[in-house]
């Protein structure tokens, strides 16, 4: 374990039945709880059927072992439910080889709820951090419960039977995809169980319902009753006995039954007390509508929810809607009850939610579930994705998320969900404020926009830049087939001008207008009148006959070079007796052809709507060619993403990880706040990952500068050297005039050293001399540890103009084999990097090696928060880094896939990122 790693932290997580437990280390103060668990919480049979090593220990011995003076040798975790210890799991090293003996105990009343599996998951995470590579345990052959825990865990299990006893070995492989899938599935099951009371409640109470017309509480109460909720609806108000002609109750405790869902429409100051009262009464889910709930009140609210196993939407929520006819839950104070349908909507902003629902209503797209997440203290976008994946009703997901808790886990869930239904989002918060004050080119490039775009690309999420764009893309994806991933579009119009505008819009959206095949052109000429345009775009002329227009569309569908159709129609004076005649040509045909079809109707009153075709199919029509083109581009991107095969992680390089970790630990031990590594330590660290670095010498005197010139001169291109003044926490050397190139000979090296001393004075602690590399393509390769998104790897054009050129691409680490292929191709400078006729590109294997090494370093060492290799000189015969900077700071490792619930930070704590994959 790294010396910079903190002790194991506490985390709240869900059991298989949706109950919340607190998982935390067992300490000296827990001796009585451990004794009670082993003496009274378990039957004799349960104690006998534990692991053999622990079953032979008395309860007092176990308590001494876990809570006594020698407890430091044992890694022990407990699960607490409302203050009661319901299970514990522990391990103790058996020798220097990295093996540890595993033990576990679960109270009889808590069997078959996933306590043991959850504890072992968290113990695996903690054990890995301590350098434990394998769990071992002895158990009886007939101990089915224990064997099921191992079998369900998802890790490889090796068993050896000897005289009725089984020796179990479990390697703790951090890269085991099967284990991650198993953890993910357990988290999904627990999440769905916990959400049932929120999204399919059997009873609802409105706490804070009022007699005052127009109040939030009264509005929600009336909506619930008038919307046809299928269960009982109770009003809670201590100041009146009747609201809207129905009984009101003074408190939750006196209701006829415990409401599964409570909607809190009380002032912010009353929220914590109301939540606690609901929890004590047995409520399982809360929707908190109040805004202005401060940090202390929020902490109390979340504590009550965790203690009483309640899921929470809000605070600052608009409410929730479930249109399932078996539920009909309308617990919000926004607009009208949405049309029932198949679109799931989850938003952080209530205003965005209202706008989305209104625009979906224009289209006629109904809603399955609507959740206004508000401040998102618990229920998140990831929760909703998992619900929609499993509810049997949702086939389109729309998200608006302003923040992320654990983007890696969110991306993993979204990647799975988007295989079966489109997931669309408004990319909110695209500010470039993150550039301000950035100390390295890599950090400057890792803006909020870049990291979010990287996340969405990884997850296969369709990201729009506005609500209008989101709804436009949803309209096409909901009603039309996907195009081929090449995005080749044929534009058809009855007026040349609008066709040209549409062609331009397609080009700006990254779509291609290919030349039509000769046989297709000949067929169009045979159909259309003289003067019609039969290239792409196709101009049918204004008075085209509907049957002819349909025949033209059919011919284009058969063309092998076309993946989608964009049909632009305008009313003309030639058809004033039937202004809709061109539209009828579309609607009289099938609504769903082999290719996606989008229409542009300039006289349409709303930005996007559906037109119903003769066969009942839906055709999306837009008022703006650019909106239609963007929708087709989003459909093309989704088709490409679905066609991508899963890619294996790139093979890690041969690296001295332990030595690198030792360097970082030593630096942080001497400088607890972190900082930029000096050139010698930077070279040492990067060398342990086999990165190709130019030889460098740090000269601290003028004589050492001359020695460096004599030593390095023969290695430089044409005998020339580069010199760089160095001082701690240096930012951009070139901008400060701290770089001198083309140095030849010892005399010039001495002169350069003196010049830097005169220019920078006492700031300079030395001058770095390097042999100059032969000319090549200057690249930037870097990594940054984003506090929310985790490690990102960046590739782009480098050199002093890297920020001006802005030609970069990013991926999350660890990189996959496909990432290594696609990152160079993403750059505008790809022809220079990959090569073109007569001009060979950079050494591909050398660049792959650098990207893989930087990715591995970023994953292995979370304390390395910035790596900046700029420039990396890339030539056909190899790559070499001629300048590198590394910054470290104290940073704990974080497992994004460990099951835990998110929560606001307590005083002095940092909020744990999301648990079930929160986003």
LUMFI-381304 format. One line per 4 residues: for each residue x, y, z of C-alpha. Coordinates in steps of 0.05 Angstrom, whole numbers, plus 32768, in hexadecimal, padded with zeros to 4 digits. Layout:
% LUMFI-381304
X:Y:Z  ...
***
This chain:
% LUMFI-381304
8000:8000:8000  8019:8046:7FEF  802C:8070:802B  8000:80A6:800E
7FC2:807A:8011  7F90:808B:8047  7F71:8055:8072  7F32:8031:8059
7EF8:8062:8059  7EAF:8056:806B  7E7B:804E:8034  7E31:8045:8032
7E17:8011:8000  7DD9:7FEB:7FEC  7DCA:7FA2:7FFB  7DA7:7F75:7FCA
7D62:7F87:7FE6  7D70:7FD2:7FE3  7D81:7FDB:802D  7DB8:800C:803C
7DF3:7FF7:8068  7E32:801B:807E  7E72:7FF6:806E  7EAD:800E:8098
7EEB:7FF3:80BB  7EE2:7FCE:80FC  7F06:7FF2:8134  7F15:7FEC:817E
7ED3:800D:8191  7EAC:7FD6:816D  7EBE:7F9D:819B  7E79:7F99:81BB
7E58:7F98:8177  7E86:7F61:815D  7E78:7F38:819C  7E2D:7F41:8194
7E2F:7F2B:814B  7E57:7EEC:8159  7E34:7EDA:819A  7DEB:7EED:818D
7DE4:7EFD:8144  7DF7:7EB8:812B  7DDD:7E73:813B  7E0B:7E39:814D
7E00:7E1D:8107  7E14:7E5F:80E7  7E53:7E63:8111  7E64:7E1B:80FF
7E5B:7E28:80B5  7E89:7E64:80B2  7ED0:7E5F:8098  7EF5:7E2A:80C1
7F29:7E5A:80DB  7EF5:7E88:80F9  7EC3:7E52:810F  7EF9:7E38:813E
7EFF:7E7B:8160  7ED2:7E92:8198  7EAB:7ED2:8193  7EDA:7EF3:81C5
7F17:7EDC:819D  7EF9:7EF9:815D  7EEA:7F3B:8181  7F30:7F3E:819D
7F4D:7F2F:8159  7F25:7F66:8135  7F22:7F9A:816C  7F5D:7F8C:819A
7FA5:7FA5:819B  7FB9:7F78:8161  7F82:7F8F:8133  7FB3:7FB6:8106
7FC7:7F73:80E8  7F7F:7F64:80D4  7F59:7F89:809E  7F11:7F86:80B6
7ED2:7FA7:809B  7E8C:7FA7:80B9  7E47:7FB4:809D  7E19:7FDE:80C9
7DCE:7FE5:80BF  7DAF:801D:80E9  7DE8:8017:811B  7DE7:7FCB:8120
7E22:7FA1:8109  7E03:7F6D:80DA  7E42:7F50:80BC  7E8E:7F53:80BA
7EC4:7F3B:808B  7F0E:7F3C:8099  7F50:7F23:807F  7F95:7F1A:809C
7FD6:7F10:8076  7FF0:7EC9:807A  8037:7EDA:8065  8061:7F06:8038
8044:7EEB:7FF7  8007:7F18:7FF4  7FD4:7EE3:800C  7FA2:7EF2:8043
7F72:7EC4:8069  7F2A:7EDA:805F  7EF4:7ED5:8095  7EAC:7EEC:8095
7E6E:7EEB:80C1  7E27:7F03:80B3  7DED:7F07:80E5  7DB8:7ED1:80D9
7D82:7F06:80D0  7DA9:7F25:8097  7DB8:7EE6:806E  7DA7:7EE6:8023
7DA8:7F32:801E  7DEE:7F3A:8001  7E12:7F50:8041  7E4C:7F20:8039
7E57:7F2E:7FF0  7E57:7F79:7FFA  7E89:7F73:8033  7EB7:7F47:800A
7EB4:7F79:7FD0  7ECB:7FB1:7FFD  7EFF:7F84:801D  7F1B:7F73:7FD8
7F23:7FBE:7FCA  7F45:7FCA:800E  7F71:7F8C:8008  7F8B:7FA1:7FC4
7FA0:7FE4:7FE1  7FC8:7FBE:8016  7FEC:7F94:7FE2  7FC3:7F54:7FEE
7FBE:7F2B:7FAE  7F97:7EEE:7FC6  7F62:7ED9:7FF8  7F65:7E93:8016
7F31:7E71:8042  7F21:7E2C:805C  7ED8:7E16:805F  7EAE:7DD7:8061
7E98:7DB8:801F  7E4F:7DBE:8034  7E52:7E08:8045  7E28:7E1E:800A
7E1E:7E66:8022  7E68:7E75:8025  7E76:7E52:7FE2  7E3E:7E7B:7FC2
7E5F:7EBC:7FDA  7E9F:7EA7:7FB7  7E7B:7E8E:7F78  7E52:7ECE:7F71
7E8D:7EFC:7F7E  7EA5:7EFB:7F36  7EEE:7EEE:7F45  7F11:7EAD:7F33
7F08:7E79:7F6B  7F37:7E3D:7F74  7F20:7E05:7FA2  7F46:7DCA:7FBD
7F21:7D93:7FE3  7F44:7D6E:801A  7F1F:7D3F:804C  7EDD:7D66:8048
7EFE:7DAA:804F  7F08:7DD9:8015  7F42:7E09:800D  7F2A:7E45:7FE5
7F59:7E75:7FC1  7F40:7EB5:7FA1  7F73:7EDE:7F78  7F64:7F28:7F7C
7F6F:7F3B:7F33  7F62:7F85:7F2B  7F56:7F7E:7EE0  7F23:7F47:7EE4
7EE9:7F5D:7EB7  7EBD:7F25:7ED2  7EC3:7F42:7F19  7EB0:7F87:7F01
7E73:7F6B:7EDD  7E5E:7F45:7F1B  7E65:7F83:7F47  7E3F:7FAB:7F14
7E06:7F79:7F12  7E01:7F76:7F5D  7DFF:7FC1:7F60  7DC9:7FC3:7F2B
7D9E:7F91:7F50  7DA4:7FB7:7F92  7D97:7FF9:7F70  7D57:7FE1:7F4F
7D3D:7FC4:7F90  7D49:8006:7FB4  7D28:802F:7F7D  7CE6:8009:7F7C
7CC9:8031:7FB5  7CDB:8071:7F92  7CC4:8061:7F4B  7C8D:802D:7F58
7C73:8040:7F9D  7C35:8020:7FB9  7C25:805C:7FE5  7C38:80A6:7FE8
7C37:80DC:801D  7C3F:8126:800E  7C5F:8145:804B  7C51:8190:804D
7C11:818D:8024  7BEE:81CF:802C  7BA8:81ED:8027  7BC5:8229:8002
7BB4:8229:7FB8  7BF2:8229:7F8C  7C21:8210:7FC2  7C53:81DA:7FAF
7C38:81A7:7FE1  7BF0:81B0:7FCC  7C02:81AE:7F82  7C26:816B:7F8A
7BEE:814E:7FB5  7BB9:8160:7F82  7BE3:8146:7F48  7BEC:8103:7F6B
7BA2:80FC:7F76  7B8A:8116:7F33  7BC0:80F0:7F0D  7BA2:80AF:7F23
7BD9:8094:7F51  7BC4:804C:7F5E  7BD5:804A:7FA9  7BC2:8074:7FE6
7BD8:80BD:7FE8  7BDD:80DD:802D  7BE5:8126:803E  7C10:8139:807B
7C06:817D:809B  7C05:8188:80E7  7BDB:81C8:80E1  7B9C:81AE:80BE
7B71:8170:80BB  7B57:8178:8074  7B78:818B:8033  7B52:818E:7FF1
7B18:8168:8011  7B43:812E:8028  7B5E:811D:806E  7BA2:8139:8082
7BCD:811A:80B8  7BF9:813F:80EB  7C35:8112:80E0  7C52:80D5:80BC
7C4D:80AA:80FA  7C00:80AF:80FC  7BF3:809E:80B3  7BC8:8060:80A5
7C08:803E:808B  7C51:804B:807E  7C57:806F:803A  7C8B:804F:800C
7C98:8094:7FED  7C95:80D7:8010  7C97:8119:7FEB  7CB3:814F:8018
7C95:8193:8008  7CAD:81B5:8047  7CDD:81EF:8051  7D28:81E0:804F
7D30:81E5:809B  7CFA:81B0:80A6  7D16:817E:8074  7D46:8158:80A3
7D11:814D:80D9  7CDC:8138:80A6  7D0D:8107:8086  7D1E:80E8:80C9
7CD4:80E1:80DA  7CC8:80BE:8097  7D02:808F:80A2  7CEA:807A:80E7
7CA4:806C:80CB  7CC0:803C:8096  7CC0:8068:8058  7CEF:804F:8022
7CF7:808A:7FF3  7CF6:80D6:7FF7  7CED:810E:7FC4  7D04:8150:7FE2
7CE8:818D:7FBD  7D06:81C3:7FE9  7D3E:81EF:7FCF  7D70:8213:7FFB
7D80:81D6:8025  7DC5:81E7:8042  7E00:81B8:804A  7DF1:81A5:8093
7DA8:8198:8084  7DBB:816F:8047  7DEA:8145:8071  7DB3:8138:80A4
7D83:8127:806C  7DB3:80F5:804C  7DC5:80D7:808F  7D7B:80C8:809D
7D73:80AA:8058  7DB0:807D:8061  7D9D:8068:80A8  7D56:8056:8094
7D65:803A:804E  7D3F:8070:8028  7D51:8085:7FE1  7D51:80D0:7FD6
7D41:80FD:7F9B  7D56:8145:7FA6  7D57:8174:7FCA  7D43:81AB:7F9A
7D1A:817A:7F70  7CDF:818A:7F43  7CC4:8144:7F53  7CBB:8102:7F30
7C8A:80E1:7EFF  7C7B:8098:7EF0  7C49:808F:7EB7  7C42:8043:7EBC
7BF7:8036:7EBD  7C01:800A:7EFA  7C1E:8045:7F21  7C0C:8089:7F01
7C37:80B1:7F31  7C37:80FC:7F25  7C5F:8119:7F5F  7C7A:815A:7F41
7C67:81A3:7F3D  7C7B:81B2:7EF5  7C4D:81AC:7EBA  7C17:817C:7EA4
7C1C:8131:7EAF  7C47:8118:7E74  7C2C:80EC:7E3E  7C3B:80A3:7E51
7C71:8085:7E25  7CB6:8069:7E21  7CE7:80A3:7E2D  7D0A:80A6:7E70
7D1E:80ED:7E86  7D4C:8100:7EC0  7D64:8147:7ECA  7D88:816F:7F00
7D67:81B0:7EEC  7D1C:81B4:7EF4  7D19:81EA:7EBE  7D3C:81BD:7E8D
7D0D:8185:7EA0  7CCF:81AF:7E92  7CEC:81C4:7E4E  7CFC:817C:7E3B
7CB7:8163:7E4E  7C96:819B:7E25  7CBF:818B:7DE7  7CB4:8141:7DED
7C6A:8151:7DF1  7C70:8178:7DAF  7C8D:813A:7D90  7C5B:810B:7DAF
7C92:80E3:7DD2  7C76:80C9:7E13  7C9B:80C2:7E54  7CA6:8083:7E7D
7CC7:80A4:7EB9  7CDB:80EB:7ECA  7D09:80FC:7F04  7D21:8141:7F17
7D62:812F:7F3B  7D6D:8174:7F59  7DAB:8177:7F84  7DB7:812D:7F78
7DCB:8119:7FBE  7DB8:80D1:7FB1  7D90:80B9:7F74  7DB8:80C9:7F36
7DBA:80C2:7EEB  7DDB:807E:7EF2  7DA1:8065:7F1E  7D70:807B:7EE9
7D96:805A:7EB1  7D94:8018:7ED6  7D49:8021:7EE4  7D39:8030:7E9B
7D64:7FF5:7E84  7D39:7FC6:7EAD  7CF3:7FE5:7EB0  7CDA:7FC5:7E6F
7CBC:8007:7E57  7CF4:8037:7E47  7D16:8038:7E02  7D33:807E:7E03
7D59:80A1:7E3C  7D62:80EC:7E42  7D91:8109:7E77  7DA6:814E:7E8E
7DE0:8148:7EBF  7E06:8184:7ED9  7E37:815B:7F03  7E54:8116:7F0A
7E66:80ED:7F47  7E89:80B1:7F2B  7E8D:80B9:7EDF  7EB3:8078:7ED5
7E7C:804E:7EF3  7E47:8079:7ED0  7E6A:806D:7E8E  7E6D:8022:7E9A
7E22:8020:7EA8  7E12:804E:7E6E  7E3D:8024:7E3F  7E12:7FE8:7E50
7DCF:800C:7E4D  7DDE:8030:7E0B  7DE5:7FEC:7DE9  7D9A:7FE3:7DF1
7D7D:802A:7DF0  7D95:806F:7DDB  7DAD:809B:7E14  7DAE:80E6:7E05
7DC6:8120:7E2F  7DCD:816B:7E2D  7E17:8179:7E37  7E10:81AD:7E6E
7E4B:81D3:7E8E  7E79:81D8:7E51  7E9F:8213:7E6F  7EE9:821A:7E5F
7EF6:823B:7EA2  7F20:81FF:7EB4  7F57:821A:7E86  7F65:8255:7EB4
7FA4:824C:7EDB  7FB4:8207:7EBE  7FFD:81F8:7EC9  8008:81C7:7E91
7FF0:81BF:7E49  7FCF:817D:7E5C  7FA9:819C:7E96  7F95:81D7:7E6A
7F78:81A7:7E37  7F51:817D:7E69  7F17:81AE:7E6E  7ED1:819C:7E86
7EBC:8198:7E3D  7EF3:8168:7E2B  7EE8:813A:7E66  7E9D:8137:7E5D
7EA4:812A:7E12  7ED5:80F2:7E22  7EA4:80D4:7E53  7E69:80D8:7E23
7E92:80BA:7DEA  7EA9:8080:7E16  7E62:8072:7E2E  7E40:8078:7DEA
7E14:80B1:7E02  7DF7:80E1:7DCF  7E0B:8126:7DE9  7DE7:8164:7DCE
7DF9:81AC:7DDB  7DB2:81C5:7DE6  7D6D:81AC:7DF8  7D57:81B8:7DB0
7D8F:818D:7D95  7D81:8158:7DC9  7D37:8154:7DB5  7D48:8155:7D6B
7D77:811A:7D73  7D45:80F5:7D9F  7D0F:80FE:7D6A  7D3A:80DB:7D35
7D55:80A4:7D62  7D10:8094:7D7D  7CEE:808B:7D3A  7D22:807A:7D04
7D55:8043:7CF9  7D9E:8052:7D02  7DC9:8063:7CC6  7E09:8041:7CB2
7E41:805C:7CDC  7E61:807F:7CA0  7E2C:80B6:7CA1  7E22:80BE:7C56
7DE4:80E9:7C49  7DBB:80F7:7C0A  7D97:813A:7C0C  7D57:8140:7BE4
7D32:8182:7BDD  7CFC:81A2:7BB2  7D22:81E4:7BB2  7D6C:81EA:7BA2
7D7C:821F:7BD7  7D63:81F7:7C12  7D88:81B9:7BF7  7DC9:81E0:7BF7
7DBD:81F8:7C3E  7DB0:81B1:7C53  7DEF:8198:7C31  7E18:81CD:7C56
7DF7:81B9:7C98  7E09:8171:7C8C  7E52:8183:7C7E  7E55:81AD:7CBD
7E39:8173:7CE6  7E6F:8145:7CCC  7E42:811F:7C9C  7E56:810D:7C55
7E2F:811B:7C15  7E4C:80E5:7BE6  7E45:80E5:7B9B  7E0B:80B9:7B86
7E18:8079:7B5F  7E10:807F:7B13  7DD4:8050:7B12  7DB1:8079:7B48
7DBE:80BA:7B21  7DA2:8099:7AE2  7D64:8082:7B08  7D58:80C8:7B24
7D5F:80E8:7ADF  7D2B:80B8:7AC5  7CFB:80CD:7AFD  7D06:8118:7B02
7CF6:814F:7AD1  7D2B:8173:7AA8  7D51:81A6:7AD1  7D4E:817C:7B11
7D8F:8171:7B36  7DA3:8128:7B3B  7DE5:8130:7B5F  7DE7:8132:7BAB
7DC2:815D:7BC1  7D87:8148:7B95  7D59:8181:7B7D  7D16:8163:7B68
7CFC:81A8:7B51  7CC1:81CA:7B72  7C87:81A7:7B50  7C9D:815F:7B5C
7C66:812C:7B5B  7C5E:8106:7B9E  7C65:80C3:7B7C  7CA5:80DA:7B5A
7CC2:80F4:7B9B  7CB4:80B2:7BBD  7CD6:808D:7B83  7D13:80BA:7B8A
7D17:80AB:7BD4  7D12:8060:7BC6  7D4A:8065:7B93  7D77:8089:7BC5
7D68:8054:7BFB  7D82:8020:7BCA  7DC2:8047:7BBC  7DFD:8025:7BDC
7E20:8066:7BED  7DE6:8084:7C16  7DDA:8077:7C60  7DA5:80AC:7C70
7D74:80DA:7C4D  7D67:8124:7C5D  7D29:813C:7C38  7D1E:8188:7C36
7CDB:81A1:7C1E  7CC0:81E8:7C16  7C7B:81FF:7C00  7C7E:8221:7BBD
7C4F:8249:7B91  7C4B:820F:7B61  7C25:81E5:7B94  7BFB:8219:7BB8
7BBC:81F2:7BAA  7BDC:81BA:7BD4  7C15:81D7:7BFD  7C1F:8195:7C21
7C26:816C:7BE2  7C72:8162:7BEA  7C67:814D:7C32  7C32:811B:7C1D
7C66:80FB:7BF1  7C8D:80EB:7C30  7C53:80D8:7C5C  7C32:80AB:7C2A
7C70:8080:7C2A  7C8A:8054:7C63  7C9D:8077:7CA4  7CD9:804A:7CAD
7D05:8039:7C72  7D46:8013:7C72  7D6A:8055:7C7D  7D59:808D:7CAE
7D32:80C6:7C8F  7D2D:810C:7CAC  7D03:8144:7C8E  7D0C:818F:7C8D
7CCC:81B8:7C86  7CDB:8202:7C89  7C92:8215:7C96  7C8B:81E8:7CD3
7C77:820E:7D13  7CA0:81E7:7D46  7CEB:81D5:7D41  7CDF:818A:7D3D
7CA1:815F:7D3B  7C8B:811B:7D22  7C63:8111:7CE2  7C3A:80D0:7CDF
7C44:80A8:7CA0  7C12:807C:7C7D  7C2B:803E:7CA0  7C28:805F:7CE4
7C72:806B:7CE6  7C8E:80AC:7D00  7CB8:80DC:7CD6  7CDF:8113:7CFC
7CDA:8156:7CDB  7D04:8194:7CEB  7CFF:81DD:7CDA  7D4B:81E5:7CD4
7D79:81BC:7CA7  7DB1:81C3:7CDB  7D86:81A3:7D11  7D75:8169:7CE4
7DBE:8160:7CD0  7DD4:815F:7D19  7DA0:812A:7D29  7DB9:80FF:7CF0
7E01:8109:7D09  7DED:80F2:7D4E  7DCC:80B4:7D30  7E0B:80A7:7D07
7E36:80AC:7D47  7E09:807C:7D6C  7E0D:804A:7D32  7E59:804F:7D33
7E5C:8045:7D7E  7E2F:8008:7D7C  7E59:7FEA:7D44  7E9A:7FF0:7D6C
7EAF:7FAD:7D89  7EC4:7FAB:7DD2  7F0E:7FBA:7DD8  7F3E:7F99:7E08
7F69:7FC5:7E35  7FAD:7FD4:7E17  7FE4:7FA7:7E32  8008:7FCC:7E6A
8052:7FDB:7E5F  808A:7FBB:7E85  8091:7FED:7EBD  80B0:7FF3:7F02
806F:8006:7F24  8088:7FFA:7F6A  80C5:8026:7F5E  809B:805D:7F40
806B:805B:7F7B  80A7:8060:7FAA  80BF:809E:7F86  807B:80C0:7F8D
8073:80AB:7FD6  80B8:80C6:7FE6  80A9:8108:7FC5  8067:8110:7FE9
8086:80FC:802B  80B7:8136:8023  8083:8166:8005  803E:8153:801F
801B:8187:7FF4  803A:816C:7FB4  8057:8193:7F7A  807D:818D:7F39
80B4:8159:7F37  80FA:8172:7F29  8119:815D:7EE6  8142:8124:7F04
8107:8105:7F29  80DB:810E:7EEC  810D:80E9:7EC1  8112:80B2:7EF6
80C6:80A9:7EFC  80B8:80A9:7EB1  80F2:807B:7EA4  80D2:8047:7ED0
809A:8044:7E9C  80CC:803D:7E63  80B9:8080:7E44  80EA:8097:7E0E
810A:80D5:7E2D  8142:80FF:7E10  8181:80FB:7E3A  8185:8136:7E69
81B8:8153:7E99  81A7:8187:7ECF  81E2:81B7:7ED5  81E5:81DE:7F16
8226:8203:7F05  8247:8220:7EC8  827B:81E9:7EC8  8245:81B4:7ECA
8225:81D7:7E8E  8266:81CF:7E68  826C:8186:7E7D  8224:817A:7E64
8235:8199:7E21  8272:816C:7E1A  824A:812E:7E2E  820B:813A:7E07
8223:815F:7DC9  8230:8121:7D9F  81E9:8109:7DAD  81C5:8146:7D93
81AA:8150:7D4D  81E3:8172:7D27  8208:8176:7D6A  81D7:81A8:7D87
81BB:81AC:7DCD  817E:81CB:7DEF  8184:81EF:7E32  814A:81FC:7E62
814F:8225:7EA1  812E:8200:7EDB  810E:8215:7F1D  80D9:81F3:7F48
808F:81FC:7F34  80A4:8215:7EEF  8067:821E:7EC1  8075:822B:7E77
80BF:8230:7E68  80BA:824B:7E21  808A:8282:7E35  80BC:829A:7E6A
80F8:8299:7E3C  8117:825F:7E62  812A:8236:7E23  8166:823D:7DF6
8170:8211:7DB9  81A9:8201:7D89  81E2:8202:7DBC  8223:81E8:7DA2
8262:81E0:7DCB  8278:81EB:7E12  8283:8236:7E0B  823C:8242:7DF3
8222:8215:7E2B  8246:8240:7E5F  822B:827F:7E3F  81E4:8263:7E40
81EA:8251:7E89  8201:8297:7E9A  81C9:82B6:7E71  8195:828F:7E97
81B5:82A2:7ED9  81B3:82EB:7EC6  816B:82E7:7EAD  814C:82BF:7EE6
817C:82CA:7F1F  816F:82A1:7F5F  8131:8282:7F41  815C:8253:7F18
8173:8214:7F3A  8195:81F8:7EFD  8195:81F1:7EB1  817F:81B1:7E8E
81A7:819F:7E50  818D:816E:7E1D  81A3:8157:7DD8  8174:8174:7DA4
8149:8140:7D80  8144:813B:7D35  8108:8161:7D19  80C6:813D:7D1A
807D:8147:7D2A  8075:8167:7D6E  8040:8145:7D99  8022:814D:7DDE
8014:810F:7E07  7FFC:8118:7E4E  7FD0:8100:7E86  7FA8:8124:7EBB
7F84:810A:7EF8  7F40:812C:7EF7  7F23:812B:7F3D  7EE0:8115:7F22
7EEE:80F1:7EE2  7F2F:80CE:7EF5  7F6C:80C6:7EC9  7F68:80E0:7E81
7F9D:80D7:7E4B  7FA6:810C:7E16  7FC7:810C:7DD1  7FCE:8149:7DA5
7FFC:8175:7D7E  8032:8190:7DAC  8067:81C4:7DAF  8060:820C:7DC4
8021:8216:7D99  7FFB:81DB:7DB6  7FC7:8206:7DD9  7FBD:8230:7D9B
7FB5:81F4:7D6D  7F86:81D0:7D9C  7F8B:818F:7D75  7F81:815B:7DAB
7F5B:811D:7DBF  7F51:80FD:7E03  7F3E:80B9:7E1F  7F34:809D:7E65
7F6C:8072:7E80  7F78:8038:7E7C  7F7B:803D:7E31  7F60:8004:7E06
7F7D:7FE8:7DC6  7F48:800E:7D9F  7F5B:804F:7DC3  7FA2:8046:7DAA
7F88:803F:7D63  7F55:8078:7D64  7F79:80AE:7D8B  7FAC:80BF:7D53
7F74:80BB:7D1F  7F49:80ED:7D47  7F7B:8126:7D3C  7F74:8157:7D04
7FBE:814B:7CFA  7FB3:8101:7CF0  7FD0:8101:7CA9  8012:811C:7CC6
8012:80EA:7CFF  7FFB:80AD:7CD9  801D:80BD:7C97  8006:80CD:7C51
8021:80BD:7C0B  806A:80D3:7C07  806D:80E7:7C51  8073:80AF:7C84
8053:80BA:7CC7  806D:80B2:7D0D  8083:806F:7D29  8040:8050:7D3D
805C:801E:7D6F  8085:8054:7D91  8048:8080:7D9A  801E:8046:7DB3
8053:8036:7DE6  8053:807D:7E00  8007:8080:7E05  8004:803D:7E28
803B:8050:7E5A  801A:8093:7E6C  7FD7:8070:7E74  7FF5:803B:7EA3
801A:8070:7ECC  7FD9:8098:7ED5  7FB4:805A:7EEC  7FEB:8040:7F1A
7FFA:8082:7F3C  7FBD:80AD:7F4B  7FEC:80DD:7F6F  800A:80F0:7F2C
7FD7:8124:7F1A  7FF8:8140:7EDB  8028:8123:7EA8  803C:8150:7E6E
8069:8135:7E37  8070:8170:7E08  808D:816E:7DD7  8091:8125:7DC5
80B8:8124:7D84  8099:80EF:7D56  80BF:80D6:7D19  80BA:8099:7CED
80F6:807B:7D11  80DB:8085:7D58  80C2:80B6:7D8C  80E7:80DC:7DC2
80CF:810B:7DF9  80FA:8149:7DFF  80D4:816B:7E38  80AA:814D:7E70
8089:8167:7EAE  8067:8140:7EE6  803E:815A:7F21  802A:8131:7F5D
7FFC:813E:7F98  7FDC:8114:7FCF  7FA3:80EE:7FAE  7F82:80AE:7FC7
7F74:8076:7F96  7F2A:806E:7F86  7F06:8030:7F6C  7ECC:804B:7F43
7EAA:8008:7F41  7EA7:7FFB:7F8C  7E5E:7FFB:7FA2  7E4F:8038:7FCD
7E1B:806F:7FD0  7E2E:80B7:7FC7  7E22:80EB:7FFC  7E32:8133:800C
7E74:813F:8030  7E75:8143:807C  7EA0:8178:809C  7EE8:8167:808D
7ED6:8130:805C  7ED5:812B:8011  7E95:8110:7FF4  7E9E:80CA:7FD9
7E8F:80C7:7F8F  7E52:80A0:7F7A  7E44:805B:7F92  7E19:8033:7F64
7E3C:8055:7F2B  7E1F:8099:7F3B  7E20:80D2:7F09
***
